[in-house]
Amino acid sequence: MCLPLTIWMFKRQWGLKASSVLSGALIAVGLGWFIERVLSG
């Protein structure tokens, strides 16, 4: 499911920028989750 979406996105002019923004958001969520788990236990 993700592969066709990724291929479609990279065919667009804004695809690379969108992937950078989404990657940054994913990193931020993961880092927040990691910090929450470390500090809670």
C-alpha positions as CSV (number, residue, x, y, z in Angstrom):
1,M,0.0,0.0,0.0
2,C,2.8,2.4,0.8
3,L,4.9,1.7,-2.3
4,P,2.4,3.0,-4.9
5,L,1.7,6.1,-2.7
6,T,5.5,6.7,-2.5
7,I,6.0,6.3,-6.2
8,W,3.1,8.6,-7.0
9,M,4.4,11.2,-4.5
10,F,7.9,11.3,-6.0
11,K,6.5,11.8,-9.5
12,R,5.1,15.2,-8.3
13,Q,7.2,18.3,-8.1
14,W,6.6,18.6,-4.3
15,G,7.4,14.9,-3.6
16,L,10.9,15.3,-2.2
17,K,9.9,18.2,0.1
18,A,6.8,16.4,1.3
19,S,8.9,13.3,2.2
20,S,11.3,15.5,4.1
21,V,8.5,17.1,6.1
22,L,6.9,13.7,6.8
23,S,10.2,12.2,7.9
24,G,10.8,15.1,10.2
25,A,7.4,14.7,11.8
26,L,7.9,10.9,12.2
27,I,11.3,11.6,13.9
28,A,9.7,14.1,16.3
29,V,6.9,11.7,17.2
30,G,9.3,8.9,17.8
31,L,11.7,11.0,19.8
32,G,8.8,12.3,22.0
33,W,7.6,8.7,22.5
34,F,11.1,7.6,23.4
35,I,11.6,10.4,25.9
36,E,8.2,9.7,27.5
37,R,9.0,6.0,28.0
38,V,12.5,6.6,29.4
39,L,11.3,9.2,31.9
40,S,8.3,7.2,33.0
41,G,10.1,4.0,34.0
